[in-house]
Amino acid sequence: MKCFSRYLPYIFRPANTILSSSCHTEDVPCFPFAFCHDCKFPEACPDMQNSNVLPSGLLPSGQNKLGPWCSPTGSPAPLSCETGCGEGSWILVCRLLVPTQVSLLSMEEDIDTRKINNSFLRDHSYATEADIISTVEFNHTGELLATGDKGGRVVIFQREQESKNQIHRRGEYNVYSTFQSHEPEFDYLKSLEIEEKINKIRWLPQQNAAYFLLSTNDKTVKLWKVSERDKRPEGYNLKDEEGRLRDPATITTLRVPVLRPMDLMVEATPRRVFANAHTYHINSISVNSDYETYMSADDLRINLWNFEITNQSFNIVDIKPANMEELTEVITAAEFHPHHCNTFVYSSSKGTIRLCDMRASALCDRHTKFFEEPEDPSNRSFFSEIISSISDVKFSHSGRYIMTRDYLTVKVWDLNMENRPIETYQVHDYLRSKLCSLYENDCIFDKFECVWNGSDSVIMTGSYNNFFRMFDRNTKRDVTLEASRENSKPRAILKPRKVCVGGKRRKDEISVDSLDFSKKILHTAWHPSENIIAVAATNNLYIFQDKVN
Amino acid sequence: MEVQKEAQRIMTLSVWKMYHSRMQRGGLRLHRSLQLSLVMRSARELYLSAKVEALEPEVSLPPACPSDPRLHPPREVESTVETATADGEQPSPEPMDTQEAPTAEEIPAYSAPRPAKVSRKRRSSSLRDGGDAGLVPSKKARLEEKEEEEGLSSEVADRLQPPPAQAEGAFPNLARVLQRRFSGLLNCSPAAPPTAPPACEAKPACRPADSMLNVLVRTVVAF
């Protein structure tokens, strides 16, 4: 059963309808796809496969079948809810995220004794394109983890609180909120469809009980407020309990409404929409350390926004040439310095990084620092220009270093040294001789991201075959791990993988030719203070955790 | 000849990708179009230089170093490109640098080290635009002499046999059309149209001035 939510904008679903957990009461749920409370994820009921449900028409509420594995009673599924779904309003959710369990990974221990503990509750083989995760981001405390997917949805996971009874379940992330952030749009002027895919999510630091995050697709940035509600007012005078207006003639007494506790409800509301500021496709957003402004970067321009003002933005970088035929490079990523609110960097498709100071001028076309490594002539090849394009740039938490990811390597630069990086790590150099094939199957255009750990001592990035790599900057050790359902049983040891580049293949090694290039890990995230990592493999989210002794 | 075919195949592939990128959701991606145009330009240069090489008499090849600049008329291309694409499937390392002394490890597929063709560092004689100097930095190409190519190890020859067939199979006439077009370009004046597909593609509202791209796109559209 595939997820048809992608078609909903064109068919039925009213705008801003979000999933409602309040529909899951003792009654039959009003969705055609019920929830499995074991895994707390909505799934297509297997019994529905033969029913003529979509896309010709979804079952309206009240006519749903329940699969044998569905138990609608009990605690409601922890999904976000807004207004309830009335007759005829429904939403299709077919998320194929693998929920998390505790899984252990330790870089400090000896490789052999590394114990990895992970468990995955369900293997979803019916993946759809809309479920492909396109961004992953922890918030500043690490309590929340947000993922965005190609279908424009945002799913937020929350870390389970420690409890004495379940000490081993500490660190498990459960779904906290789900909402549709962006819808597909149509640019009538250019006759172009605007994808709803979430390109980036960035959290704002928490300043009150609510959480705020920025999410962006190709053209529009939105500020979302995620808040909890666990009380509701009861005892209105003019309305009865169902909300219907009472006949004023029947009111004989007055009462003060009181707040009564209710089941926890998590609401997501769009607070700001920053639209129509980008001609080209937005590739990055970055929140400034002043917490009042943020920037959005597309291929040729970078705009500075104030959170409060949605109809204006300042253009701070513009590399569009007067004659587009002279275009030689585009902006690929941009980020603000973590502490200095006037400093930011942006990377280009030519493999260069520019650091700009907004105090120098209003338009930061002239960089303050220019980071470029001279090309190694022995590595020149037909595709050199493509693979030197930087796909991600990240400041270290200290603000002293920047890390860049191009197709084959990760480089760490010291802000004080512009002529070359201080460290270069080969991610998958065995692909250097396969560039032509990778060009043919489009893999050479993949944009991998890279992340720092909390102490800036380890860096991580993804690769193919669901491999991801970690490099310890201090010990210079690196490890290749695989995020795979098949190889991971509950509490199994996640053992390091190795790719053999020729010659004799040892046991447990994988040869380059048997790598699966359709399974790529482009997006990863590292908890800001602990050794917990989130790895997005197509439509699955894996969370690994360091072993806690 | 194989180099030409490989370059042609890459060019065809790039055009195909560029054409398809217009159809995908979300519209044209500027960065992707730029990258495709870079590859296409490199392939085109490689193809053109391979074509020119093929026209040269064999005897002039060995002491090619000083003579090549004379042989090759100044043209729009700034530099040549390696034949590295031909080695995509080969286990040997891809980059094939031209050095005065050929290095053995670069060409394990070949039976013996070939004399380096030439270190052809072309000056950008007629720069179409200022930005181009950085766009395609001078590269060194290694092009085999014709008779040596035929005497190459079968590995290369065999490998390069299928690609033309594939190209033929996928675009039965496209490759021929492209070849014809590029031959036409070669014979005409050196002032070739600038290759700026991203410019054209990024602004669908304005018609591109790139006649070559027009040709390619029309050719692709025709199929």
Interface residues (C-beta under 8 A of the other chain):
Chain A: D187 K190 S191 L192 E193 I194 E195 K197 D218 Y280 H281 D299 L300 P321 N323 M324 E325 E326 L327 T328 E329 V330 T332 S349 K350 E375 P377 S378 N379 R380 S381 F382 F383 S384 E385 I386 S389 R432 S433 K434 L435 C436 S437 Y439 E440 D442 F445 G502
Chain B: I10 L13 K17 R25 G26 G27 R29 L30 H31 R32 L34 Q35 L38 V39 S42 A43 L46 V81 E82 A84 T85 D87 G88 E89 Q90 P91 S92 P93 E94 P95 D97 R128 D129 G130 G131 D132 G134 L135 V136 P137 K139 K140 P194 A196 P198 A199 A202 K203 P204 A205 A209 D210
